[in-house]
């Protein structure tokens, strides 16, 4: 199971990097979101996929799940949501101001 999630995280990283190298702003934002989702899966995989009870102390339960990877992923989800929403607003504002979302046109000329 860990091999499958590692491969899926690698595919998400690869498609995210491919989208980051595109010229449209929306594809760049989607690329950052895909990379963050790949990072979430990578953290989950590194925490070892275990089955067990929630980490609440109760008598008779011996196998607990490690809560640290889950807490890290939850924090990472909140941060990536904030970054993605900021990038969407920034891309929308840049597209409205400059009337384009093409990075080559946004870059301008050296003579200006």
KEMI-451247 format. One record per residue: residue number from 0; residue in one letter; x, y, z of N, C-alpha, C, O in turn. Coordinates in nm, 3 decimals. Last residue first. Example, Ala and Ser with C-alpha at 12.3 -4.5 7.8 and 13.67 -1.06 7.14 Angstrom:
2
+-----+------+---------+---------+---------+---------+---------+---------+---------+---------+---------+---------+---------+---------+
| seq | type |      nx |      ny |      nz |     cax |     cay |     caz |      cx |      cy |      cz |      ox |      oy |      oz |
+-----+------+---------+---------+---------+---------+---------+---------+---------+---------+---------+---------+---------+---------+
|   1 |    S |   1.285 |  -0.225 |   0.708 |   1.367 |  -0.106 |   0.714 |   1.290 |   0.003 |   0.787 |   1.341 |   0.114 |   0.804 |
|   0 |    A |   1.319 |  -0.569 |   0.780 |   1.230 |  -0.450 |   0.780 |   1.320 |  -0.330 |   0.780 |   1.424 |  -0.332 |   0.846 |
+-----+------+---------+---------+---------+---------+---------+---------+---------+---------+---------+---------+---------+---------+
//
This chain:
112
+-----+------+---------+---------+---------+---------+---------+---------+---------+---------+---------+---------+---------+---------+
| seq | type |      nx |      ny |      nz |     cax |     cay |     caz |      cx |      cy |      cz |      ox |      oy |      oz |
+-----+------+---------+---------+---------+---------+---------+---------+---------+---------+---------+---------+---------+---------+
| 111 |    X |   1.097 |   4.863 |  -2.240 |   0.998 |   4.948 |  -2.171 |   1.056 |   5.013 |  -2.049 |   0.986 |   5.087 |  -1.980 |
| 110 |    X |   1.278 |   4.684 |  -2.344 |   1.287 |   4.823 |  -2.387 |   1.193 |   4.915 |  -2.313 |   1.208 |   5.037 |  -2.322 |
| 109 |    X |   1.211 |   4.432 |  -2.265 |   1.327 |   4.493 |  -2.200 |   1.337 |   4.641 |  -2.233 |   1.399 |   4.717 |  -2.158 |
| 108 |    X |   0.856 |   4.382 |  -2.210 |   0.977 |   4.390 |  -2.295 |   1.090 |   4.453 |  -2.217 |   1.068 |   4.519 |  -2.115 |
| 107 |    X |   0.656 |   4.150 |  -2.013 |   0.689 |   4.279 |  -2.076 |   0.814 |   4.269 |  -2.160 |   0.871 |   4.162 |  -2.178 |
| 106 |    X |   0.530 |   3.951 |  -1.864 |   0.670 |   3.979 |  -1.839 |   0.710 |   4.114 |  -1.896 |   0.788 |   4.186 |  -1.835 |
| 105 |    X |   0.279 |   3.910 |  -1.965 |   0.291 |   3.980 |  -1.836 |   0.435 |   4.023 |  -1.808 |   0.459 |   4.119 |  -1.735 |
| 104 |    X |   0.333 |   3.761 |  -2.191 |   0.279 |   3.896 |  -2.207 |   0.288 |   3.976 |  -2.077 |   0.304 |   4.098 |  -2.081 |
| 103 |    X |   0.423 |   3.527 |  -2.071 |   0.511 |   3.598 |  -2.164 |   0.463 |   3.741 |  -2.185 |   0.545 |   3.832 |  -2.196 |
| 102 |    X |   0.201 |   3.442 |  -1.919 |   0.321 |   3.490 |  -1.850 |   0.416 |   3.564 |  -1.942 |   0.485 |   3.655 |  -1.897 |
| 101 |    X |  -0.130 |   3.527 |  -1.973 |  -0.011 |   3.466 |  -2.032 |   0.113 |   3.527 |  -1.968 |   0.128 |   3.649 |  -1.963 |
| 100 |    X |  -0.361 |   3.644 |  -1.909 |  -0.304 |   3.556 |  -1.807 |  -0.181 |   3.484 |  -1.859 |  -0.132 |   3.390 |  -1.796 |
|  99 |    X |  -0.473 |   3.985 |  -1.953 |  -0.416 |   3.860 |  -2.003 |  -0.370 |   3.775 |  -1.885 |  -0.345 |   3.826 |  -1.776 |
|  98 |    X |  -0.532 |   4.237 |  -1.852 |  -0.619 |   4.178 |  -1.955 |  -0.557 |   4.057 |  -2.024 |  -0.585 |   4.029 |  -2.141 |
|  97 |    X |  -0.414 |   4.348 |  -1.635 |  -0.335 |   4.342 |  -1.757 |  -0.410 |   4.283 |  -1.875 |  -0.358 |   4.280 |  -1.987 |
|  96 |    X |  -0.617 |   4.335 |  -1.437 |  -0.541 |   4.458 |  -1.459 |  -0.474 |   4.459 |  -1.596 |  -0.476 |   4.561 |  -1.665 |
|  95 |    X |  -0.713 |   4.072 |  -1.451 |  -0.805 |   4.185 |  -1.469 |  -0.729 |   4.313 |  -1.502 |  -0.773 |   4.391 |  -1.587 |
|  94 |    X |  -0.481 |   3.924 |  -1.401 |  -0.551 |   3.905 |  -1.528 |  -0.647 |   4.021 |  -1.554 |  -0.663 |   4.063 |  -1.669 |
|  93 |    X |  -0.422 |   4.010 |  -1.143 |  -0.326 |   4.034 |  -1.251 |  -0.392 |   4.020 |  -1.387 |  -0.362 |   4.097 |  -1.478 |
|  92 |    X |  -0.649 |   3.914 |  -1.007 |  -0.621 |   4.059 |  -1.010 |  -0.523 |   4.092 |  -1.122 |  -0.540 |   4.194 |  -1.190 |
|  91 |    X |  -0.618 |   3.640 |  -1.043 |  -0.738 |   3.708 |  -1.093 |  -0.713 |   3.857 |  -1.106 |  -0.751 |   3.919 |  -1.206 |
|  90 |    X |  -0.376 |   3.594 |  -0.913 |  -0.386 |   3.567 |  -1.057 |  -0.507 |   3.637 |  -1.116 |  -0.500 |   3.690 |  -1.227 |
|  89 |    X |  -0.450 |   3.665 |  -0.651 |  -0.342 |   3.737 |  -0.718 |  -0.348 |   3.717 |  -0.869 |  -0.328 |   3.812 |  -0.945 |
|  88 |    X |  -0.647 |   3.475 |  -0.600 |  -0.683 |   3.616 |  -0.599 |  -0.577 |   3.698 |  -0.672 |  -0.610 |   3.791 |  -0.746 |
|  87 |    X |  -0.487 |   3.241 |  -0.622 |  -0.604 |   3.261 |  -0.708 |  -0.645 |   3.407 |  -0.715 |  -0.674 |   3.458 |  -0.823 |
|  86 |    X |  -0.300 |   3.282 |  -0.416 |  -0.254 |   3.278 |  -0.556 |  -0.370 |   3.296 |  -0.653 |  -0.353 |   3.359 |  -0.758 |
|  85 |    X |  -0.472 |   3.269 |  -0.193 |  -0.396 |   3.390 |  -0.220 |  -0.350 |   3.394 |  -0.366 |  -0.359 |   3.498 |  -0.431 |
|  84 |    X |  -0.560 |   3.003 |  -0.215 |  -0.658 |   3.112 |  -0.226 |  -0.588 |   3.245 |  -0.254 |  -0.639 |   3.326 |  -0.331 |
|  83 |    X |  -0.314 |   2.871 |  -0.180 |  -0.389 |   2.856 |  -0.304 |  -0.491 |   2.968 |  -0.321 |  -0.506 |   3.022 |  -0.431 |
|  82 |    X |  -0.248 |   2.947 |   0.083 |  -0.159 |   2.983 |  -0.028 |  -0.233 |   2.975 |  -0.161 |  -0.217 |   3.062 |  -0.247 |
|  81 |    X |  -0.465 |   2.832 |   0.225 |  -0.439 |   2.976 |   0.230 |  -0.352 |   3.022 |   0.114 |  -0.380 |   3.126 |   0.054 |
|  80 |    X |  -0.428 |   2.562 |   0.164 |  -0.553 |   2.628 |   0.128 |  -0.534 |   2.780 |   0.126 |  -0.582 |   2.847 |   0.035 |
|  79 |    X |  -0.179 |   2.515 |   0.277 |  -0.190 |   2.509 |   0.131 |  -0.321 |   2.571 |   0.083 |  -0.325 |   2.627 |  -0.026 |
|  78 |    X |  -0.248 |   2.542 |   0.551 |  -0.151 |   2.634 |   0.490 |  -0.164 |   2.633 |   0.338 |  -0.161 |   2.739 |   0.276 |
|  77 |    X |  -0.428 |   2.328 |   0.579 |  -0.471 |   2.465 |   0.608 |  -0.377 |   2.566 |   0.542 |  -0.423 |   2.665 |   0.485 |
|  76 |    X |  -0.261 |   2.112 |   0.514 |  -0.382 |   2.138 |   0.434 |  -0.429 |   2.282 |   0.455 |  -0.465 |   2.349 |   0.359 |
|  75 |    X |  -0.071 |   2.124 |   0.719 |  -0.030 |   2.147 |   0.581 |  -0.149 |   2.177 |   0.490 |  -0.138 |   2.258 |   0.398 |
|  74 |    X |  -0.228 |   2.053 |   0.937 |  -0.165 |   2.185 |   0.932 |  -0.124 |   2.221 |   0.790 |  -0.141 |   2.335 |   0.747 |
|  73 |    X |  -0.288 |   1.791 |   0.857 |  -0.396 |   1.888 |   0.880 |  -0.342 |   2.031 |   0.875 |  -0.404 |   2.119 |   0.816 |
|  72 |    X |  -0.033 |   1.679 |   0.852 |  -0.109 |   1.689 |   0.728 |  -0.222 |   1.790 |   0.743 |  -0.249 |   1.867 |   0.650 |
|  71 |    X |   0.034 |   1.692 |   1.125 |   0.115 |   1.763 |   1.026 |   0.039 |   1.781 |   0.895 |   0.046 |   1.888 |   0.833 |
|  70 |    X |  -0.162 |   1.523 |   1.231 |  -0.159 |   1.664 |   1.271 |  -0.077 |   1.746 |   1.172 |  -0.115 |   1.859 |   1.139 |
|  69 |    X |  -0.088 |   1.282 |   1.111 |  -0.220 |   1.337 |   1.086 |  -0.225 |   1.485 |   1.122 |  -0.287 |   1.564 |   1.051 |
|  68 |    X |   0.168 |   1.238 |   1.217 |   0.151 |   1.263 |   1.074 |   0.014 |   1.323 |   1.040 |   0.003 |   1.404 |   0.949 |
|  67 |    X |   0.089 |   1.214 |   1.502 |   0.174 |   1.321 |   1.453 |   0.163 |   1.344 |   1.302 |   0.149 |   1.458 |   1.260 |
|  66 |    X |  -0.054 |   0.996 |   1.597 |  -0.130 |   1.115 |   1.558 |  -0.044 |   1.225 |   1.496 |  -0.099 |   1.321 |   1.441 |
|  65 |    X |  -0.034 |   0.658 |   1.522 |   0.048 |   0.775 |   1.553 |  -0.024 |   0.902 |   1.508 |  -0.053 |   0.915 |   1.389 |
|  64 |    X |  -0.274 |   0.444 |   1.666 |  -0.223 |   0.509 |   1.546 |  -0.146 |   0.633 |   1.589 |  -0.188 |   0.704 |   1.680 |
|  63 |    X |  -0.222 |   0.162 |   1.883 |  -0.265 |   0.299 |   1.860 |  -0.204 |   0.349 |   1.729 |  -0.098 |   0.303 |   1.686 |
|  62 |    X |  -0.301 |  -0.132 |   2.022 |  -0.248 |  -0.076 |   1.898 |  -0.308 |   0.062 |   1.874 |  -0.427 |   0.077 |   1.849 |
|  61 |    X |  -0.436 |  -0.187 |   2.261 |  -0.289 |  -0.192 |   2.259 |  -0.230 |  -0.128 |   2.135 |  -0.118 |  -0.076 |   2.141 |
|  60 |    X |  -0.700 |  -0.153 |   2.480 |  -0.651 |  -0.119 |   2.346 |  -0.500 |  -0.111 |   2.351 |  -0.442 |  -0.039 |   2.432 |
|  59 |    X |  -0.767 |  -0.193 |   2.744 |  -0.790 |  -0.301 |   2.650 |  -0.742 |  -0.273 |   2.509 |  -0.743 |  -0.363 |   2.425 |
|  58 |    X |  -0.873 |   0.133 |   2.837 |  -0.824 |   0.001 |   2.874 |  -0.859 |  -0.102 |   2.767 |  -0.967 |  -0.098 |   2.708 |
|  57 |    X |  -0.760 |   0.413 |   2.656 |  -0.873 |   0.333 |   2.702 |  -0.818 |   0.195 |   2.737 |  -0.725 |   0.147 |   2.671 |
|  56 |    X |  -0.651 |   0.707 |   2.542 |  -0.616 |   0.604 |   2.638 |  -0.742 |   0.538 |   2.693 |  -0.820 |   0.600 |   2.766 |
|  55 |    X |  -0.650 |   0.753 |   2.202 |  -0.718 |   0.790 |   2.326 |  -0.694 |   0.675 |   2.423 |  -0.716 |   0.559 |   2.389 |
|  54 |    X |  -0.576 |   0.754 |   1.914 |  -0.484 |   0.767 |   2.028 |  -0.551 |   0.824 |   2.152 |  -0.512 |   0.930 |   2.202 |
|  53 |    X |  -0.792 |   0.502 |   1.766 |  -0.751 |   0.641 |   1.786 |  -0.664 |   0.653 |   1.910 |  -0.676 |   0.572 |   2.002 |
|  52 |    X |  -0.648 |   0.181 |   1.670 |  -0.748 |   0.264 |   1.737 |  -0.699 |   0.408 |   1.744 |  -0.580 |   0.435 |   1.730 |
|  51 |    X |  -0.522 |   0.093 |   1.344 |  -0.533 |   0.083 |   1.489 |  -0.640 |   0.174 |   1.541 |  -0.714 |   0.237 |   1.464 |
|  50 |    X |  -0.290 |   0.057 |   1.091 |  -0.429 |   0.045 |   1.132 |  -0.431 |   0.027 |   1.282 |  -0.351 |  -0.047 |   1.338 |
|  49 |    X |  -0.064 |   0.273 |   0.921 |  -0.094 |   0.173 |   1.023 |  -0.244 |   0.170 |   1.047 |  -0.314 |   0.268 |   1.026 |
|  48 |    X |   0.163 |   0.376 |   0.709 |   0.019 |   0.353 |   0.709 |  -0.013 |   0.239 |   0.805 |   0.010 |   0.122 |   0.774 |
|  47 |    X |   0.403 |   0.601 |   0.797 |   0.369 |   0.459 |   0.790 |   0.220 |   0.438 |   0.808 |   0.160 |   0.477 |   0.908 |
|  46 |    X |   0.475 |   0.856 |   0.751 |   0.426 |   0.823 |   0.885 |   0.385 |   0.679 |   0.899 |   0.337 |   0.639 |   1.005 |
|  45 |    X |   0.524 |   0.862 |   0.483 |   0.640 |   0.856 |   0.572 |   0.600 |   0.825 |   0.715 |   0.681 |   0.774 |   0.793 |
|  44 |    X |   0.261 |   0.886 |   0.389 |   0.336 |   0.764 |   0.362 |   0.456 |   0.751 |   0.455 |   0.488 |   0.641 |   0.500 |
|  43 |    X |   0.197 |   1.145 |   0.475 |   0.117 |   1.031 |   0.522 |   0.193 |   0.899 |   0.502 |   0.188 |   0.811 |   0.588 |
|  42 |    X |   0.384 |   1.291 |   0.329 |   0.389 |   1.292 |   0.476 |   0.312 |   1.174 |   0.533 |   0.357 |   1.110 |   0.628 |
|  41 |    X |   0.288 |   1.232 |   0.071 |   0.424 |   1.194 |   0.109 |   0.438 |   1.191 |   0.261 |   0.498 |   1.098 |   0.315 |
|  40 |    X |   0.036 |   1.349 |   0.070 |   0.048 |   1.203 |   0.058 |   0.186 |   1.154 |   0.100 |   0.199 |   1.046 |   0.159 |
|  39 |    X |   0.121 |   1.617 |   0.093 |   0.034 |   1.557 |   0.195 |   0.044 |   1.405 |   0.190 |   0.057 |   1.339 |   0.294 |
|  38 |    X |   0.267 |   1.649 |  -0.143 |   0.337 |   1.658 |  -0.014 |   0.254 |   1.598 |   0.098 |   0.308 |   1.535 |   0.189 |
|  37 |    X |   0.059 |   1.633 |  -0.328 |   0.165 |   1.530 |  -0.328 |   0.243 |   1.530 |  -0.198 |   0.281 |   1.425 |  -0.148 |
|  36 |    X |  -0.071 |   1.869 |  -0.261 |  -0.140 |   1.741 |  -0.238 |  -0.040 |   1.625 |  -0.240 |  -0.052 |   1.531 |  -0.162 |
|  35 |    X |   0.125 |   2.052 |  -0.344 |   0.090 |   2.044 |  -0.201 |   0.015 |   1.915 |  -0.169 |   0.035 |   1.858 |  -0.062 |
|  34 |    X |   0.122 |   2.002 |  -0.618 |   0.244 |   1.975 |  -0.542 |   0.213 |   1.966 |  -0.392 |   0.269 |   1.882 |  -0.322 |
|  33 |    X |  -0.136 |   2.090 |  -0.679 |  -0.101 |   1.949 |  -0.697 |   0.025 |   1.912 |  -0.621 |   0.035 |   1.803 |  -0.565 |
|  32 |    X |  -0.111 |   2.365 |  -0.624 |  -0.206 |   2.283 |  -0.547 |  -0.172 |   2.135 |  -0.559 |  -0.180 |   2.062 |  -0.460 |
|  31 |    X |   0.075 |   2.439 |  -0.816 |   0.112 |   2.451 |  -0.674 |   0.018 |   2.369 |  -0.586 |   0.060 |   2.310 |  -0.486 |
|  30 |    X |  -0.080 |   2.385 |  -1.047 |   0.045 |   2.313 |  -1.022 |   0.089 |   2.322 |  -0.877 |   0.136 |   2.223 |  -0.821 |
|  29 |    X |  -0.281 |   2.575 |  -1.025 |  -0.317 |   2.432 |  -1.016 |  -0.193 |   2.348 |  -0.988 |  -0.200 |   2.251 |  -0.913 |
|  28 |    X |  -0.122 |   2.801 |  -1.071 |  -0.190 |   2.785 |  -0.942 |  -0.230 |   2.639 |  -0.921 |  -0.214 |   2.586 |  -0.811 |
|  27 |    X |  -0.048 |   2.749 |  -1.335 |   0.056 |   2.761 |  -1.232 |  -0.005 |   2.743 |  -1.093 |   0.054 |   2.677 |  -1.008 |
|  26 |    X |  -0.293 |   2.759 |  -1.464 |  -0.219 |   2.632 |  -1.458 |  -0.108 |   2.635 |  -1.355 |  -0.077 |   2.532 |  -1.294 |
|  25 |    X |  -0.347 |   3.032 |  -1.433 |  -0.432 |   2.933 |  -1.367 |  -0.365 |   2.797 |  -1.360 |  -0.378 |   2.726 |  -1.260 |
|  24 |    X |  -0.152 |   3.156 |  -1.593 |  -0.148 |   3.172 |  -1.448 |  -0.232 |   3.066 |  -1.376 |  -0.192 |   3.017 |  -1.270 |
|  23 |    X |   0.017 |   2.985 |  -1.856 |  -0.104 |   3.045 |  -1.802 |  -0.100 |   3.047 |  -1.649 |  -0.051 |   2.954 |  -1.585 |
|  22 |    X |   0.249 |   2.851 |  -1.927 |   0.247 |   2.996 |  -1.941 |   0.123 |   3.062 |  -1.884 |   0.123 |   3.184 |  -1.865 |
|  21 |    X |   0.405 |   2.588 |  -1.723 |   0.317 |   2.639 |  -1.828 |   0.314 |   2.792 |  -1.826 |   0.370 |   2.855 |  -1.736 |
|  20 |    X |   0.540 |   2.486 |  -1.509 |   0.620 |   2.530 |  -1.622 |   0.536 |   2.582 |  -1.738 |   0.592 |   2.617 |  -1.843 |
|  19 |    X |   0.347 |   2.392 |  -1.336 |   0.423 |   2.512 |  -1.299 |   0.502 |   2.569 |  -1.415 |   0.528 |   2.689 |  -1.419 |
|  18 |    X |   0.268 |   2.158 |  -1.464 |   0.179 |   2.273 |  -1.467 |   0.248 |   2.402 |  -1.424 |   0.212 |   2.510 |  -1.471 |
|  17 |    X |   0.493 |   1.999 |  -1.404 |   0.456 |   2.025 |  -1.543 |   0.365 |   2.147 |  -1.554 |   0.383 |   2.230 |  -1.643 |
|  16 |    X |   0.470 |   1.993 |  -1.126 |   0.585 |   2.060 |  -1.186 |   0.559 |   2.091 |  -1.333 |   0.598 |   2.197 |  -1.383 |
|  15 |    X |   0.231 |   1.842 |  -1.109 |   0.240 |   1.977 |  -1.053 |   0.355 |   2.056 |  -1.111 |   0.340 |   2.174 |  -1.143 |
|  14 |    X |   0.303 |   1.602 |  -1.223 |   0.203 |   1.684 |  -1.291 |   0.201 |   1.826 |  -1.237 |   0.173 |   1.921 |  -1.312 |
|  13 |    X |   0.497 |   1.524 |  -1.028 |   0.533 |   1.540 |  -1.169 |   0.432 |   1.627 |  -1.244 |   0.470 |   1.715 |  -1.320 |
|  12 |    X |   0.347 |   1.511 |  -0.788 |   0.461 |   1.602 |  -0.799 |   0.495 |   1.629 |  -0.945 |   0.519 |   1.743 |  -0.983 |
|  11 |    X |   0.166 |   1.309 |  -0.862 |   0.117 |   1.443 |  -0.830 |   0.228 |   1.546 |  -0.836 |   0.206 |   1.658 |  -0.885 |
|  10 |    X |   0.346 |   1.097 |  -0.893 |   0.267 |   1.143 |  -1.009 |   0.212 |   1.283 |  -0.984 |   0.212 |   1.367 |  -1.074 |
|   9 |    X |   0.437 |   1.076 |  -0.629 |   0.530 |   1.110 |  -0.736 |   0.458 |   1.160 |  -0.861 |   0.505 |   1.253 |  -0.926 |
|   8 |    X |   0.200 |   0.997 |  -0.504 |   0.262 |   1.124 |  -0.465 |   0.361 |   1.169 |  -0.572 |   0.368 |   1.288 |  -0.603 |
|   7 |    X |   0.169 |   0.749 |  -0.631 |   0.069 |   0.853 |  -0.650 |   0.123 |   0.990 |  -0.612 |   0.096 |   1.089 |  -0.680 |
|   6 |    X |   0.393 |   0.615 |  -0.529 |   0.381 |   0.638 |  -0.672 |   0.280 |   0.749 |  -0.702 |   0.303 |   0.832 |  -0.789 |
|   5 |    X |   0.321 |   0.614 |  -0.258 |   0.444 |   0.680 |  -0.300 |   0.441 |   0.710 |  -0.450 |   0.482 |   0.818 |  -0.492 |
|   4 |    X |   0.090 |   0.461 |  -0.266 |   0.078 |   0.601 |  -0.228 |   0.205 |   0.679 |  -0.263 |   0.198 |   0.798 |  -0.294 |
|   3 |    X |   0.205 |   0.216 |  -0.348 |   0.103 |   0.281 |  -0.431 |   0.090 |   0.428 |  -0.395 |   0.081 |   0.513 |  -0.484 |
|   2 |    X |   0.374 |   0.159 |  -0.136 |   0.431 |   0.178 |  -0.269 |   0.332 |   0.251 |  -0.359 |   0.371 |   0.337 |  -0.438 |
|   1 |    X |   0.199 |   0.120 |   0.071 |   0.287 |   0.236 |   0.077 |   0.352 |   0.264 |  -0.058 |   0.381 |   0.379 |  -0.090 |
|   0 |    X |   0.081 |  -0.119 |   0.000 |   0.000 |   0.000 |   0.000 |   0.086 |   0.126 |   0.000 |   0.051 |   0.226 |  -0.063 |
+-----+------+---------+---------+---------+---------+---------+---------+---------+---------+---------+---------+---------+---------+
//
